[in-house]
Amino acid sequence: MQPDQWLAQYDATLQQAKAKADSVTEQVGQVAGSASSPDGTVTVRVNPSGGLLDLKLTNAIRSQDPDRLASAILDCARRAQRDAAGKVVEVMQDVFGEGETLDFVKSQLPQGYSGDGTDEPTNPARRPSGDDDDFGNDSYLRRS
């Protein structure tokens, strides 16, 4: 292959990659996730990274317990984030198909995202043990 042919082929490959990246950027930029509480008093909308775009509350919240309302808002936000994450995965799957790129995207999603709209089981964090098995007061920092 001649150098000019190789450069032309390489340039075409770069242009295809740029077009694909531009397409993904545009499609992901349009993604938003949303969720509402079962009683419809809370609706949350988030951007592709899970940031809050909109929070709508009905007048019915005035009679709700503040802790219950806070819980409903957080639950809606979590479900909206899962919804947005699922839409991002769909975009990436349409553009790149199954493979390492999609696996990487999925690995970057919030903890608890399983891909099917349900919560993924999470293991509770264990508290570190206060016992470090070092019974001596013989730190190398204290040696002279």
N, CA, C and O atoms as CSV, one atom per row, in Angstrom:
chain,resi,resn,atom,element,x,y,z
A,1,MET,N,N,0.843,-1.170,0.000
A,1,MET,CA,C,0.000,0.000,0.000
A,1,MET,C,C,0.895,1.243,0.000
A,1,MET,O,O,1.864,1.336,0.754
A,2,GLN,N,N,0.551,2.160,-0.839
A,2,GLN,CA,C,1.290,3.410,-0.955
A,2,GLN,C,C,0.980,4.312,0.249
A,2,GLN,O,O,-0.115,4.253,0.808
A,3,PRO,N,N,1.958,5.150,0.644
A,3,PRO,CA,C,1.732,6.043,1.786
A,3,PRO,C,C,0.500,6.936,1.620
A,3,PRO,O,O,-0.230,7.172,2.582
A,4,ASP,N,N,0.270,7.429,0.403
A,4,ASP,CA,C,-0.901,8.284,0.177
A,4,ASP,C,C,-2.197,7.509,0.389
A,4,ASP,O,O,-3.162,8.038,0.940
A,5,GLN,N,N,-2.214,6.257,-0.051
A,5,GLN,CA,C,-3.400,5.419,0.142
A,5,GLN,C,C,-3.617,5.149,1.627
A,5,GLN,O,O,-4.738,5.214,2.131
A,6,TRP,N,N,-2.522,4.846,2.313
A,6,TRP,CA,C,-2.620,4.561,3.748
A,6,TRP,C,C,-3.155,5.779,4.496
A,6,TRP,O,O,-4.032,5.649,5.350
A,7,LEU,N,N,-2.626,6.975,4.174
A,7,LEU,CA,C,-3.092,8.199,4.824
A,7,LEU,C,C,-4.564,8.468,4.525
A,7,LEU,O,O,-5.311,8.879,5.413
A,8,ALA,N,N,-4.979,8.242,3.299
A,8,ALA,CA,C,-6.382,8.458,2.933
A,8,ALA,C,C,-7.286,7.490,3.697
A,8,ALA,O,O,-8.352,7.870,4.181
A,9,GLN,N,N,-6.842,6.232,3.798
A,9,GLN,CA,C,-7.620,5.228,4.529
A,9,GLN,C,C,-7.672,5.583,6.020
A,9,GLN,O,O,-8.720,5.463,6.653
A,10,TYR,N,N,-6.552,6.014,6.567
A,10,TYR,CA,C,-6.489,6.395,7.977
A,10,TYR,C,C,-7.385,7.611,8.240
A,10,TYR,O,O,-8.086,7.667,9.249
A,11,ASP,N,N,-7.353,8.577,7.326
A,11,ASP,CA,C,-8.193,9.766,7.459
A,11,ASP,C,C,-9.673,9.384,7.425
A,11,ASP,O,O,-10.469,9.926,8.192
A,12,ALA,N,N,-10.039,8.473,6.560
A,12,ALA,CA,C,-11.433,8.019,6.484
A,12,ALA,C,C,-11.847,7.334,7.783
A,12,ALA,O,O,-12.965,7.527,8.261
A,13,THR,N,N,-10.949,6.537,8.350
A,13,THR,CA,C,-11.233,5.867,9.621
A,13,THR,C,C,-11.438,6.885,10.732
A,13,THR,O,O,-12.349,6.745,11.548
A,14,LEU,N,N,-10.589,7.912,10.764
A,14,LEU,CA,C,-10.730,8.966,11.772
A,14,LEU,C,C,-12.037,9.729,11.603
A,14,LEU,O,O,-12.689,10.066,12.591
A,15,GLN,N,N,-12.421,10.003,10.371
A,15,GLN,CA,C,-13.679,10.717,10.119
A,15,GLN,C,C,-14.882,9.887,10.576
A,15,GLN,O,O,-15.848,10.431,11.113
A,16,GLN,N,N,-14.820,8.572,10.360
A,16,GLN,CA,C,-15.904,7.695,10.821
A,16,GLN,C,C,-15.978,7.691,12.345
A,16,GLN,O,O,-17.066,7.747,12.919
A,17,ALA,N,N,-14.826,7.624,12.991
A,17,ALA,CA,C,-14.796,7.627,14.456
A,17,ALA,C,C,-15.339,8.944,14.999
A,17,ALA,O,O,-16.079,8.949,15.982
A,18,LYS,N,N,-14.978,10.058,14.368
A,18,LYS,CA,C,-15.478,11.360,14.805
A,18,LYS,C,C,-16.985,11.449,14.619
A,18,LYS,O,O,-17.689,11.954,15.495
A,19,ALA,N,N,-17.483,10.969,13.500
A,19,ALA,CA,C,-18.928,11.004,13.252
A,19,ALA,C,C,-19.673,10.166,14.289
A,19,ALA,O,O,-20.736,10.557,14.770
A,20,LYS,N,N,-19.103,9.011,14.625
A,20,LYS,CA,C,-19.717,8.144,15.629
A,20,LYS,C,C,-19.706,8.820,16.994
A,20,LYS,O,O,-20.699,8.775,17.720
A,21,ALA,N,N,-18.589,9.443,17.344
A,21,ALA,CA,C,-18.484,10.137,18.634
A,21,ALA,C,C,-19.451,11.316,18.694
A,21,ALA,O,O,-20.089,11.539,19.723
A,22,ASP,N,N,-19.564,12.066,17.610
A,22,ASP,CA,C,-20.504,13.189,17.577
A,22,ASP,C,C,-21.939,12.706,17.738
A,22,ASP,O,O,-22.742,13.334,18.428
A,23,SER,N,N,-22.252,11.589,17.097
A,23,SER,CA,C,-23.593,11.018,17.198
A,23,SER,C,C,-23.907,10.596,18.628
A,23,SER,O,O,-24.993,10.870,19.139
A,24,VAL,N,N,-22.955,9.929,19.267
A,24,VAL,CA,C,-23.149,9.489,20.656
A,24,VAL,C,C,-23.313,10.698,21.567
A,24,VAL,O,O,-24.195,10.717,22.426
A,25,THR,N,N,-22.467,11.708,21.380
A,25,THR,CA,C,-22.549,12.910,22.213
A,25,THR,C,C,-23.921,13.561,22.086
A,25,THR,O,O,-24.518,13.959,23.086
A,26,GLU,N,N,-24.414,13.669,20.873
A,26,GLU,CA,C,-25.722,14.284,20.649
A,26,GLU,C,C,-26.842,13.441,21.262
A,26,GLU,O,O,-27.726,13.973,21.933
A,27,GLN,N,N,-26.803,12.134,21.031
A,27,GLN,CA,C,-27.863,11.261,21.539
A,27,GLN,C,C,-27.864,11.199,23.063
A,27,GLN,O,O,-28.925,11.274,23.683
A,28,VAL,N,N,-26.700,11.066,23.664
A,28,VAL,CA,C,-26.620,10.994,25.126
A,28,VAL,C,C,-27.022,12.338,25.733
A,28,VAL,O,O,-27.631,12.381,26.802
A,29,GLY,N,N,-26.684,13.428,25.057
A,29,GLY,CA,C,-27.054,14.747,25.553
A,29,GLY,C,C,-28.555,14.964,25.621
A,29,GLY,O,O,-29.024,15.815,26.377
A,30,GLN,N,N,-29.309,14.211,24.846
A,30,GLN,CA,C,-30.763,14.331,24.837
A,30,GLN,C,C,-31.435,13.402,25.840
A,30,GLN,O,O,-32.650,13.469,26.030
A,31,VAL,N,N,-30.663,12.545,26.476
A,31,VAL,CA,C,-31.223,11.578,27.424
A,31,VAL,C,C,-31.638,12.283,28.710
A,31,VAL,O,O,-30.936,13.158,29.217
A,32,ALA,N,N,-32.781,11.882,29.215
A,32,ALA,CA,C,-33.232,12.314,30.537
A,32,ALA,C,C,-33.999,11.147,31.138
A,32,ALA,O,O,-34.714,10.431,30.437
A,33,GLY,N,N,-33.843,10.968,32.424
A,33,GLY,CA,C,-34.588,9.929,33.123
A,33,GLY,C,C,-35.627,10.578,34.007
A,33,GLY,O,O,-35.422,11.682,34.512
A,34,SER,N,N,-36.743,9.896,34.195
A,34,SER,CA,C,-37.776,10.459,35.062
A,34,SER,C,C,-38.463,9.352,35.839
A,34,SER,O,O,-38.469,8.187,35.440
A,35,ALA,N,N,-39.042,9.756,36.962
A,35,ALA,CA,C,-39.797,8.821,37.799
A,35,ALA,C,C,-40.766,9.621,38.651
A,35,ALA,O,O,-40.508,10.770,39.011
A,36,SER,N,N,-41.885,8.986,38.961
A,36,SER,CA,C,-42.898,9.606,39.813
A,36,SER,C,C,-43.213,8.688,40.972
A,36,SER,O,O,-43.061,7.470,40.877
A,37,SER,N,N,-43.653,9.281,42.064
A,37,SER,CA,C,-44.063,8.486,43.220
A,37,SER,C,C,-45.377,7.773,42.880
A,37,SER,O,O,-46.115,8.228,42.006
A,38,PRO,N,N,-45.674,6.665,43.560
A,38,PRO,CA,C,-46.902,5.917,43.260
A,38,PRO,C,C,-48.171,6.773,43.358
A,38,PRO,O,O,-49.117,6.562,42.599
A,39,ASP,N,N,-48.197,7.726,44.277
A,39,ASP,CA,C,-49.386,8.567,44.426
A,39,ASP,C,C,-49.351,9.805,43.528
A,39,ASP,O,O,-50.297,10.592,43.525
A,40,GLY,N,N,-48.269,9.983,42.767
A,40,GLY,CA,C,-48.164,11.083,41.824
A,40,GLY,C,C,-47.825,12.428,42.431
A,40,GLY,O,O,-47.854,13.440,41.729
A,41,THR,N,N,-47.506,12.470,43.709
A,41,THR,CA,C,-47.207,13.756,44.347
A,41,THR,C,C,-45.804,14.256,44.044
A,41,THR,O,O,-45.536,15.451,44.164
A,42,VAL,N,N,-44.903,13.357,43.653
A,42,VAL,CA,C,-43.505,13.716,43.393
A,42,VAL,C,C,-43.110,13.214,42.009
A,42,VAL,O,O,-43.350,12.054,41.673
A,43,THR,N,N,-42.508,14.083,41.213
A,43,THR,CA,C,-41.948,13.687,39.921
A,43,THR,C,C,-40.557,14.296,39.817
A,43,THR,O,O,-40.362,15.485,40.068
A,44,VAL,N,N,-39.593,13.460,39.441
A,44,VAL,CA,C,-38.198,13.885,39.337
A,44,VAL,C,C,-37.708,13.602,37.924
A,44,VAL,O,O,-38.026,12.564,37.343
A,45,ARG,N,N,-36.930,14.534,37.375
A,45,ARG,CA,C,-36.293,14.342,36.067
A,45,ARG,C,C,-34.817,14.643,36.230
A,45,ARG,O,O,-34.441,15.646,36.835
A,46,VAL,N,N,-33.963,13.750,35.675
A,46,VAL,CA,C,-32.512,13.889,35.799
A,46,VAL,C,C,-31.852,13.843,34.426
A,46,VAL,O,O,-32.430,13.344,33.461
A,47,ASN,N,N,-30.620,14.378,34.353
A,47,ASN,CA,C,-29.841,14.349,33.118
A,47,ASN,C,C,-29.102,13.011,33.007
A,47,ASN,O,O,-29.228,12.169,33.897
A,48,PRO,N,N,-28.334,12.799,31.933
A,48,PRO,CA,C,-27.661,11.505,31.752
A,48,PRO,C,C,-26.715,11.117,32.881
A,48,PRO,O,O,-26.506,9.930,33.132
A,49,SER,N,N,-26.141,12.105,33.565
A,49,SER,CA,C,-25.226,11.766,34.655
A,49,SER,C,C,-25.943,11.689,35.999
A,49,SER,O,O,-25.301,11.505,37.033
A,50,GLY,N,N,-27.259,11.828,35.991
A,50,GLY,CA,C,-28.032,11.694,37.225
A,50,GLY,C,C,-28.290,12.995,37.946
A,50,GLY,O,O,-28.911,12.998,39.009
A,51,GLY,N,N,-27.825,14.107,37.393
A,51,GLY,CA,C,-28.051,15.411,38.020
A,51,GLY,C,C,-29.501,15.847,37.887
A,51,GLY,O,O,-30.133,15.621,36.855
A,52,LEU,N,N,-30.011,16.458,38.910
A,52,LEU,CA,C,-31.407,16.875,38.951
A,52,LEU,C,C,-31.686,17.966,37.923
A,52,LEU,O,O,-31.018,19.000,37.907
A,53,LEU,N,N,-32.678,17.730,37.064
A,53,LEU,CA,C,-33.124,18.727,36.092
A,53,LEU,C,C,-34.417,19.389,36.541
A,53,LEU,O,O,-34.621,20.586,36.337
A,54,ASP,N,N,-35.295,18.589,37.159
A,54,ASP,CA,C,-36.603,19.109,37.521
A,54,ASP,C,C,-37.177,18.304,38.680
A,54,ASP,O,O,-36.991,17.090,38.765
A,55,LEU,N,N,-37.870,18.995,39.563
A,55,LEU,CA,C,-38.572,18.372,40.682
A,55,LEU,C,C,-39.946,19.008,40.742
A,55,LEU,O,O,-40.073,20.216,40.943
A,56,LYS,N,N,-40.979,18.188,40.568
A,56,LYS,CA,C,-42.350,18.697,40.626
A,56,LYS,C,C,-43.050,18.071,41.812
A,56,LYS,O,O,-43.002,16.858,42.019
A,57,LEU,N,N,-43.704,18.924,42.589
A,57,LEU,CA,C,-44.458,18.486,43.756
A,57,LEU,C,C,-45.882,19.006,43.618
A,57,LEU,O,O,-46.091,20.148,43.210
A,58,THR,N,N,-46.862,18.172,43.957
A,58,THR,CA,C,-48.249,18.624,43.924
A,58,THR,C,C,-48.628,19.194,45.287
A,58,THR,O,O,-47.887,19.045,46.259
A,59,ASN,N,N,-49.770,19.837,45.350
A,59,ASN,CA,C,-50.244,20.409,46.613
A,59,ASN,C,C,-50.513,19.342,47.664
A,59,ASN,O,O,-50.574,19.653,48.854
A,60,ALA,N,N,-50.673,18.105,47.250
A,60,ALA,CA,C,-50.941,17.020,48.199
A,60,ALA,C,C,-49.779,16.800,49.164
A,60,ALA,O,O,-49.957,16.156,50.198
A,61,ILE,N,N,-48.601,17.319,48.849
A,61,ILE,CA,C,-47.455,17.119,49.748
A,61,ILE,C,C,-47.634,17.856,51.065
A,61,ILE,O,O,-46.985,17.520,52.056
A,62,ARG,N,N,-48.501,18.853,51.088
A,62,ARG,CA,C,-48.686,19.657,52.295
A,62,ARG,C,C,-49.204,18.834,53.465
A,62,ARG,O,O,-48.983,19.179,54.625
A,63,SER,N,N,-49.891,17.749,53.154
A,63,SER,CA,C,-50.434,16.908,54.222
A,63,SER,C,C,-49.522,15.723,54.550
A,63,SER,O,O,-49.833,14.924,55.433
A,64,GLN,N,N,-48.406,15.613,53.845
A,64,GLN,CA,C,-47.509,14.473,54.067
A,64,GLN,C,C,-46.504,14.760,55.175
A,64,GLN,O,O,-46.107,15.899,55.420
A,65,ASP,N,N,-46.121,13.693,55.817
A,65,ASP,CA,C,-45.053,13.746,56.812
A,65,ASP,C,C,-43.754,14.128,56.098
A,65,ASP,O,O,-43.457,13.559,55.047
A,66,PRO,N,N,-42.976,15.066,56.628
A,66,PRO,CA,C,-41.736,15.490,55.959
A,66,PRO,C,C,-40.760,14.341,55.687
A,66,PRO,O,O,-40.120,14.317,54.636
A,67,ASP,N,N,-40.639,13.398,56.613
A,67,ASP,CA,C,-39.732,12.267,56.391
A,67,ASP,C,C,-40.225,11.392,55.246
A,67,ASP,O,O,-39.429,10.891,54.451
A,68,ARG,N,N,-41.533,11.210,55.165
A,68,ARG,CA,C,-42.102,10.397,54.084
A,68,ARG,C,C,-41.898,11.103,52.741
A,68,ARG,O,O,-41.586,10.462,51.737
A,69,LEU,N,N,-42.075,12.414,52.732
A,69,LEU,CA,C,-41.864,13.187,51.511
A,69,LEU,C,C,-40.408,13.113,51.065
A,69,LEU,O,O,-40.127,12.899,49.886
A,70,ALA,N,N,-39.490,13.289,52.000
A,70,ALA,CA,C,-38.062,13.201,51.673
A,70,ALA,C,C,-37.728,11.832,51.101
A,70,ALA,O,O,-36.983,11.729,50.127
A,71,SER,N,N,-38.271,10.791,51.699
A,71,SER,CA,C,-38.034,9.431,51.217
A,71,SER,C,C,-38.584,9.251,49.801
A,71,SER,O,O,-37.947,8.616,48.961
A,72,ALA,N,N,-39.768,9.811,49.540
A,72,ALA,CA,C,-40.362,9.703,48.204
A,72,ALA,C,C,-39.512,10.432,47.166
A,72,ALA,O,O,-39.333,9.938,46.053
A,73,ILE,N,N,-38.990,11.603,47.525
A,73,ILE,CA,C,-38.146,12.362,46.596
A,73,ILE,C,C,-36.874,11.584,46.280
A,73,ILE,O,O,-36.482,11.476,45.118
A,74,LEU,N,N,-36.233,11.046,47.303
A,74,LEU,CA,C,-34.997,10.285,47.086
A,74,LEU,C,C,-35.258,9.021,46.274
A,74,LEU,O,O,-34.457,8.661,45.411
A,75,ASP,N,N,-36.372,8.347,46.545
A,75,ASP,CA,C,-36.712,7.144,45.789
A,75,ASP,C,C,-36.947,7.488,44.320
A,75,ASP,O,O,-36.475,6.779,43.432
A,76,CYS,N,N,-37.669,8.565,44.065
A,76,CYS,CA,C,-37.909,8.987,42.680
A,76,CYS,C,C,-36.598,9.357,41.989
A,76,CYS,O,O,-36.392,9.014,40.825
A,77,ALA,N,N,-35.723,10.048,42.695
A,77,ALA,CA,C,-34.434,10.428,42.110
A,77,ALA,C,C,-33.626,9.188,41.746
A,77,ALA,O,O,-33.018,9.133,40.677
A,78,ARG,N,N,-33.616,8.189,42.632
A,78,ARG,CA,C,-32.869,6.959,42.360
A,78,ARG,C,C,-33.451,6.232,41.144
A,78,ARG,O,O,-32.706,5.753,40.289
A,79,ARG,N,N,-34.774,6.153,41.071
A,79,ARG,CA,C,-35.404,5.476,39.932
A,79,ARG,C,C,-35.196,6.262,38.642
A,79,ARG,O,O,-35.018,5.664,37.581
A,80,ALA,N,N,-35.216,7.583,38.716
A,80,ALA,CA,C,-34.961,8.408,37.531
A,80,ALA,C,C,-33.522,8.230,37.051
A,80,ALA,O,O,-33.270,8.203,35.846
A,81,GLN,N,N,-32.584,8.108,37.979
A,81,GLN,CA,C,-31.185,7.871,37.611
A,81,GLN,C,C,-31.035,6.519,36.922
A,81,GLN,O,O,-30.289,6.398,35.950
A,82,ARG,N,N,-31.739,5.502,37.421
A,82,ARG,CA,C,-31.699,4.191,36.758
A,82,ARG,C,C,-32.296,4.283,35.361
A,82,ARG,O,O,-31.792,3.671,34.419
A,83,ASP,N,N,-33.372,5.050,35.232
A,83,ASP,CA,C,-34.010,5.233,33.932
A,83,ASP,C,C,-33.040,5.894,32.955
A,83,ASP,O,O,-32.903,5.444,31.817
A,84,ALA,N,N,-32.372,6.952,33.390
A,84,ALA,CA,C,-31.398,7.639,32.531
A,84,ALA,C,C,-30.239,6.711,32.174
A,84,ALA,O,O,-29.793,6.683,31.027
A,85,ALA,N,N,-29.756,5.958,33.149
A,85,ALA,CA,C,-28.647,5.029,32.892
A,85,ALA,C,C,-29.047,3.996,31.849
A,85,ALA,O,O,-28.259,3.666,30.962
A,86,GLY,N,N,-30.259,3.488,31.951
A,86,GLY,CA,C,-30.741,2.516,30.965
A,86,GLY,C,C,-30.801,3.104,29.570
A,86,GLY,O,O,-30.482,2.427,28.593
A,87,LYS,N,N,-31.209,4.361,29.471
A,87,LYS,CA,C,-31.277,5.015,28.164
A,87,LYS,C,C,-29.885,5.255,27.595
A,87,LYS,O,O,-29.683,5.130,26.387
A,88,VAL,N,N,-28.924,5.598,28.445
A,88,VAL,CA,C,-27.542,5.766,27.985
A,88,VAL,C,C,-27.012,4.436,27.457
A,88,VAL,O,O,-26.359,4.397,26.414
A,89,VAL,N,N,-27.289,3.353,28.167
A,89,VAL,CA,C,-26.852,2.026,27.714
A,89,VAL,C,C,-27.481,1.703,26.364
A,89,VAL,O,O,-26.809,1.159,25.488
A,90,GLU,N,N,-28.758,2.027,26.181
A,90,GLU,CA,C,-29.415,1.770,24.892
A,90,GLU,C,C,-28.720,2.523,23.763
A,90,GLU,O,O,-28.478,1.958,22.697
A,91,VAL,N,N,-28.398,3.797,23.993
A,91,VAL,CA,C,-27.706,4.592,22.971
A,91,VAL,C,C,-26.367,3.953,22.635
A,91,VAL,O,O,-26.038,3.767,21.463
A,92,MET,N,N,-25.601,3.619,23.659
A,92,MET,CA,C,-24.278,3.034,23.431
A,92,MET,C,C,-24.381,1.679,22.740
A,92,MET,O,O,-23.555,1.345,21.890
A,93,GLN,N,N,-25.389,0.905,23.105
A,93,GLN,CA,C,-25.565,-0.409,22.488
A,93,GLN,C,C,-25.933,-0.256,21.011
A,93,GLN,O,O,-25.455,-1.017,20.170
A,94,ASP,N,N,-26.784,0.727,20.696
A,94,ASP,CA,C,-27.160,0.958,19.300
A,94,ASP,C,C,-25.959,1.378,18.460
A,94,ASP,O,O,-25.831,0.964,17.308
A,95,VAL,N,N,-25.082,2.194,19.028
A,95,VAL,CA,C,-23.947,2.717,18.269
A,95,VAL,C,C,-22.790,1.727,18.217
A,95,VAL,O,O,-22.217,1.497,17.152
A,96,PHE,N,N,-22.439,1.135,19.371
A,96,PHE,CA,C,-21.242,0.300,19.445
A,96,PHE,C,C,-21.524,-1.196,19.505
A,96,PHE,O,O,-20.619,-1.996,19.265
A,97,GLY,N,N,-22.747,-1.592,19.818
A,97,GLY,CA,C,-23.060,-3.010,19.977
A,97,GLY,C,C,-22.460,-3.547,21.266
A,97,GLY,O,O,-21.903,-2.797,22.068
A,98,GLU,N,N,-22.580,-4.840,21.450
A,98,GLU,CA,C,-22.004,-5.488,22.634
A,98,GLU,C,C,-20.484,-5.500,22.502
A,98,GLU,O,O,-19.948,-5.603,21.398
A,99,GLY,N,N,-19.813,-5.398,23.612
A,99,GLY,CA,C,-18.359,-5.451,23.576
A,99,GLY,C,C,-17.745,-4.666,24.709
A,99,GLY,O,O,-18.417,-4.302,25.673
A,100,GLU,N,N,-16.452,-4.409,24.578
A,100,GLU,CA,C,-15.699,-3.746,25.641
A,100,GLU,C,C,-16.191,-2.330,25.914
A,100,GLU,O,O,-16.223,-1.896,27.065
A,101,THR,N,N,-16.573,-1.611,24.866
A,101,THR,CA,C,-17.048,-0.237,25.062
A,101,THR,C,C,-18.300,-0.225,25.919
A,101,THR,O,O,-18.403,0.559,26.862
A,102,LEU,N,N,-19.250,-1.089,25.597
A,102,LEU,CA,C,-20.491,-1.157,26.369
A,102,LEU,C,C,-20.223,-1.649,27.786
A,102,LEU,O,O,-20.823,-1.152,28.739
A,103,ASP,N,N,-19.334,-2.613,27.929
A,103,ASP,CA,C,-18.977,-3.101,29.270
A,103,ASP,C,C,-18.382,-1.980,30.113
A,103,ASP,O,O,-18.681,-1.869,31.302
A,104,PHE,N,N,-17.539,-1.148,29.499
A,104,PHE,CA,C,-16.948,-0.026,30.231
A,104,PHE,C,C,-18.028,0.963,30.664
A,104,PHE,O,O,-18.029,1.424,31.805
A,105,VAL,N,N,-18.944,1.288,29.757
A,105,VAL,CA,C,-20.024,2.223,30.094
A,105,VAL,C,C,-20.835,1.677,31.265
A,105,VAL,O,O,-21.145,2.410,32.205
A,106,LYS,N,N,-21.175,0.398,31.209
A,106,LYS,CA,C,-21.957,-0.210,32.295
A,106,LYS,C,C,-21.189,-0.177,33.613
A,106,LYS,O,O,-21.787,-0.016,34.677
A,107,SER,N,N,-19.875,-0.327,33.546
A,107,SER,CA,C,-19.079,-0.322,34.779
A,107,SER,C,C,-19.036,1.062,35.421
A,107,SER,O,O,-18.722,1.185,36.605
A,108,GLN,N,N,-19.349,2.099,34.653
A,108,GLN,CA,C,-19.324,3.465,35.173
A,108,GLN,C,C,-20.674,3.926,35.710
A,108,GLN,O,O,-20.790,5.033,36.235
A,109,LEU,N,N,-21.687,3.088,35.582
A,109,LEU,CA,C,-23.024,3.471,36.031
A,109,LEU,C,C,-23.115,3.438,37.543
A,109,LEU,O,O,-22.320,2.772,38.206
A,110,PRO,N,N,-24.095,4.164,38.093
A,110,PRO,CA,C,-24.222,4.216,39.552
A,110,PRO,C,C,-24.404,2.838,40.157
A,110,PRO,O,O,-24.977,1.940,39.540
A,111,GLN,N,N,-23.907,2.687,41.373
A,111,GLN,CA,C,-24.076,1.420,42.077
A,111,GLN,C,C,-25.568,1.152,42.217
A,111,GLN,O,O,-26.343,2.059,42.521
A,112,GLY,N,N,-25.958,-0.075,41.998
A,112,GLY,CA,C,-27.356,-0.441,42.105
A,112,GLY,C,C,-28.029,-0.578,40.756
A,112,GLY,O,O,-29.156,-1.070,40.690
A,113,TYR,N,N,-27.370,-0.155,39.656
A,113,TYR,CA,C,-27.970,-0.287,38.338
A,113,TYR,C,C,-27.706,-1.685,37.819
A,113,TYR,O,O,-26.556,-2.111,37.701
A,114,SER,N,N,-28.789,-2.402,37.506
A,114,SER,CA,C,-28.626,-3.761,36.998
A,114,SER,C,C,-28.945,-3.856,35.516
A,114,SER,O,O,-28.700,-4.893,34.900
A,115,GLY,N,N,-29.488,-2.792,34.930
A,115,GLY,CA,C,-29.779,-2.803,33.512
A,115,GLY,C,C,-31.197,-3.200,33.174
A,115,GLY,O,O,-31.620,-3.043,32.029
A,116,ASP,N,N,-31.944,-3.711,34.139
A,116,ASP,CA,C,-33.311,-4.130,33.845
A,116,ASP,C,C,-34.353,-3.331,34.615
A,116,ASP,O,O,-35.518,-3.725,34.671
A,117,GLY,N,N,-33.945,-2.211,35.209
A,117,GLY,CA,C,-34.888,-1.367,35.920
A,117,GLY,C,C,-35.137,-1.758,37.358
A,117,GLY,O,O,-35.940,-1.126,38.044
A,118,THR,N,N,-34.459,-2.792,37.823
A,118,THR,CA,C,-34.617,-3.194,39.218
A,118,THR,C,C,-33.344,-2.874,39.977
A,118,THR,O,O,-32.269,-2.733,39.395
A,119,ASP,N,N,-33.489,-2.764,41.279
A,119,ASP,CA,C,-32.308,-2.518,42.103
A,119,ASP,C,C,-31.434,-3.754,42.137
A,119,ASP,O,O,-31.920,-4.875,42.289
A,120,GLU,N,N,-30.154,-3.537,41.995
A,120,GLU,CA,C,-29.185,-4.610,42.129
A,120,GLU,C,C,-28.901,-4.774,43.615
A,120,GLU,O,O,-28.747,-3.776,44.319
A,121,PRO,N,N,-28.829,-6.000,44.109
A,121,PRO,CA,C,-28.552,-6.147,45.535
A,121,PRO,C,C,-27.191,-5.559,45.876
A,121,PRO,O,O,-26.213,-5.744,45.153
A,122,THR,N,N,-27.156,-4.854,46.983
A,122,THR,CA,C,-25.891,-4.276,47.422
A,122,THR,C,C,-25.506,-4.896,48.747
A,122,THR,O,O,-26.361,-5.174,49.587
A,123,ASN,N,N,-24.233,-5.108,48.926
A,123,ASN,CA,C,-23.747,-5.640,50.188
A,123,ASN,C,C,-23.506,-4.477,51.132
A,123,ASN,O,O,-22.857,-3.499,50.759
A,124,PRO,N,N,-24.020,-4.571,52.351
A,124,PRO,CA,C,-23.777,-3.468,53.275
A,124,PRO,C,C,-22.291,-3.341,53.578
A,124,PRO,O,O,-21.578,-4.338,53.699
A,125,ALA,N,N,-21.844,-2.111,53.696
A,125,ALA,CA,C,-20.432,-1.869,53.998
A,125,ALA,C,C,-20.123,-2.358,55.405
A,125,ALA,O,O,-20.887,-2.116,56.340
A,126,ARG,N,N,-19.012,-3.038,55.545
A,126,ARG,CA,C,-18.603,-3.531,56.857
A,126,ARG,C,C,-17.758,-2.490,57.538
A,126,ARG,O,O,-16.918,-1.840,56.916
A,127,ARG,N,N,-17.987,-2.340,58.819
A,127,ARG,CA,C,-17.151,-1.424,59.584
A,127,ARG,C,C,-15.797,-2.061,59.800
A,127,ARG,O,O,-15.707,-3.249,60.110
A,128,PRO,N,N,-14.747,-1.285,59.638
A,128,PRO,CA,C,-13.418,-1.849,59.864
A,128,PRO,C,C,-13.248,-2.216,61.330
A,128,PRO,O,O,-13.741,-1.543,62.235
A,129,SER,N,N,-12.553,-3.279,61.514
A,129,SER,CA,C,-12.276,-3.736,62.869
A,129,SER,C,C,-11.276,-2.796,63.521
A,129,SER,O,O,-10.340,-2.325,62.874
A,130,GLY,N,N,-11.478,-2.524,64.808
A,130,GLY,CA,C,-10.555,-1.661,65.526
A,130,GLY,C,C,-9.276,-2.390,65.893
A,130,GLY,O,O,-8.295,-1.769,66.302
A,131,ASP,N,N,-9.286,-3.703,65.748
A,131,ASP,CA,C,-8.134,-4.518,66.118
A,131,ASP,C,C,-7.260,-4.724,64.888
A,131,ASP,O,O,-7.687,-5.359,63.924
A,132,ASP,N,N,-6.058,-4.200,64.912
A,132,ASP,CA,C,-5.172,-4.354,63.766
A,132,ASP,C,C,-4.098,-5.411,63.995
A,132,ASP,O,O,-3.126,-5.487,63.244
A,133,ASP,N,N,-4.273,-6.215,65.019
A,133,ASP,CA,C,-3.347,-7.309,65.340
A,133,ASP,C,C,-1.942,-6.832,65.669
A,133,ASP,O,O,-1.008,-7.634,65.671
A,134,ASP,N,N,-1.773,-5.560,65.944
A,134,ASP,CA,C,-0.468,-5.035,66.316
A,134,ASP,C,C,-0.540,-4.680,67.795
A,134,ASP,O,O,-1.087,-3.648,68.182
A,135,PHE,N,N,0.030,-5.567,68.614
A,135,PHE,CA,C,-0.074,-5.391,70.053
A,135,PHE,C,C,1.107,-4.620,70.633
A,135,PHE,O,O,1.115,-4.288,71.818
A,136,GLY,N,N,2.066,-4.349,69.825
A,136,GLY,CA,C,3.253,-3.661,70.325
A,136,GLY,C,C,3.192,-2.174,70.083
A,136,GLY,O,O,2.380,-1.679,69.301
A,137,ASN,N,N,4.054,-1.487,70.759
A,137,ASN,CA,C,4.169,-0.055,70.565
A,137,ASN,C,C,5.511,0.208,69.897
A,137,ASN,O,O,6.247,1.120,70.272
A,138,ASP,N,N,5.812,-0.628,68.884
A,138,ASP,CA,C,7.134,-0.637,68.282
A,138,ASP,C,C,7.073,-0.111,66.847
A,138,ASP,O,O,7.462,-0.811,65.911
A,139,SER,N,N,6.592,1.105,66.675
A,139,SER,CA,C,6.500,1.687,65.348
A,139,SER,C,C,7.896,2.038,64.849
A,139,SER,O,O,8.741,2.486,65.623
A,140,TYR,N,N,8.133,1.838,63.574
A,140,TYR,CA,C,9.426,2.201,63.004
A,140,TYR,C,C,9.618,3.718,63.043
A,140,TYR,O,O,10.747,4.200,62.948
A,141,LEU,N,N,8.536,4.467,63.182
A,141,LEU,CA,C,8.647,5.924,63.260
A,141,LEU,C,C,9.195,6.386,64.609
A,141,LEU,O,O,9.713,7.496,64.723
A,142,ARG,N,N,9.081,5.538,65.625
A,142,ARG,CA,C,9.531,5.921,66.963
A,142,ARG,C,C,10.959,5.469,67.248
A,142,ARG,O,O,11.513,5.800,68.297
A,143,ARG,N,N,11.542,4.741,66.358
A,143,ARG,CA,C,12.911,4.256,66.583
A,143,ARG,C,C,13.895,5.387,66.361
A,143,ARG,O,O,13.703,6.225,65.479
A,144,SER,N,N,14.946,5.409,67.158
A,144,SER,CA,C,15.950,6.464,66.984
A,144,SER,C,C,17.179,5.950,66.294
A,144,SER,O,O,18.123,6.708,66.068
